[in-house]
Amino acid sequence: MRAVIKNNLKLKTYLPYIVCFVISGLITLMFFSNLFQASELGFKTQSINLSTVKEVKAEQAEDSTNASRDEIYAKYKNDGVHISKNGADVEFTNLNTYSKTLEISLQQTKPVYYVTGSVELEDFGVAPGYALASQFKITTGKFNTTKVRLESHGKLNKIKLHFNETPNGIVVKNITINPKYKLHINYGKWAILFVFGSAIITIRKKKWHKIAYIQGDRAQTIIFWALCAIVTGFSLYIWLRLNTYNRIRVPLSYDKYDFIDGNPYTEQLKAWKQGSLSLLQDPPNGLLHSTNPFSIGKRMQLVREGTPAIWDVVLHNGKYYCYFGIVPFILTYLPFNALFPAWMPSAIMVTTLFAAITIPALFALWKEIITFFEIRINYCSMLLIGAALPFGCLVFYLQASASIYYIPMVSAIFFGTLFVYASLKAVRLKTKFTQYALFALAGLSLALQCGCRPNSCISTVAFIAPLFIALLLNNSRSVVNKVSAALSFLTPAIAGFAGILVYNYLRF
């Protein structure tokens, strides 16, 4: 075999890539496919006999004294279990089987609408009685089948399906325990593994891993920023692939308070447009007259008693206020609404915008760190670390999460990165005008980072403070240069901090 490979030049050249293709395929088959489910090595498939359904009164109809039996109960007919539009509980007993998955199929109808509900189970692995296992969402259209994973720890005894209200009622066609799966392989991940493996083989064969990074090399610089563009493009791919209808904008009249698009920033925008620093919603009297309105337990009790309360806002002097950093709001929501008065940006649009500008900033910072500390590094390592930075900083995770909690975080990462980059470059450069401009940018970036999420400034200041102290103690710099540098940094920083303090003073 060795002799055949040695004498065949083409085979010797391409064999490593063939092996890489096979190994990456095996890894994909083991870790990125449903091989275990499709091979039927798991639990036994069992179709539930729908005629054994036990009629359980729907929770929504308990108080309906005048409702007919058909509107209150689930009934079995020849074509399946009919659930009234009021919803119902469907119960199946004496199943006596092991289960990890449940498949529910509905009859297709027009118009198409969503059907939601929950699954409860009783098995011999836990104490007697139903325990909530999972929830489901299904349509009566093309996607009328859903699979629900169950956390069952023993032989399944009973299953109870709770169906919420629907416009016209539904018909449950089939319920299958441990349904059969077709083999599905994630070819995208196979391709990624093969490309990375092939890249490693090529780098080793060409000895590219021994190429040193050279400052000012044009070809290396072009490749570096091309890689930056590819990684930035991945953030745009996430934006396009994310399962949301509001990819760009949301109507200003949007009244759903959901912490995603209907978050305190959107409520703050509505309040500012009416000249109010506080949110327009009035706290309920039950919350205002509570013995401790700031107690989570008390507030949860009020919610259970039917008193609505908005979470993640400040309650002060009988008014609600937004406590999330004001900077992302000023930089995104206000300009967007100024251009489109009837609209506001969606949360995913805001996080994508900050992710798309944070990634080039991280690449620039990494390049500046190498230059500033005179790090001797091979070029491949430089590229790999640069590509890994956005992942290590959780930029893509924060972008995809897209809610009020993560907008300040991803924007704080951008301004923190900009602060460190400008600070390092300002200390390194000797050109006075450029140096002072960079110090001013650093001061402004620090103030903006504080306006996004104040506690995020701790790490960046701790990293840069020794450099600034060393600069002030450096005898090779003139007193005028030190004072000018300090003023360039402190002026925008203090102005930004003062603006935040004044804003909070006007509110509180």
Secondary structure, 3 states (H helix, E strand, C coil): CHHHHHHCHHHHHHHHHHHHHHHHHHHHHHHCECHHHHCCCCCCCEECCHHHCEEECCHHHCCCCCCCHHHHCCEEECCEEEECCCCEEEEECCCCEECCEEEEEECCCCCCCEEEEEEEEEECCCCCCCEEEEEEEEECCCCCEEEEECCCCCEEEEEEEEECCCCCCEEEEEEEECCCCCCCECHHHHHHHHHHHHHHHHHHHHCHHHCECCCCCHHHHHHHHHHHHHHHHHHHHHHHHCCCCCCCEEECCCCCCCCCCCCHHHHHHHHHHCCCCCCCCCCCHHHHCCCCCCCHHHHHHHHHCCCCCCCCCEEECCEEECCCCHHHHHHHHHHHHHHCCCEEECHHHHHHHHHHHHHHHHHHHHHHHHHHCCCCCEHHHHHHHHHHHHHHCCHHHHHHHCCCCCHHHHHHHHHHHHHHHHHHHHHHCCCHHHHHHHHHHHHHHHHHHHHHCHHHHHHHHHHHHHHHHHHHHCCCCCHHHHHHHHHHHHHHHHHHHHHHHHHHHHHC
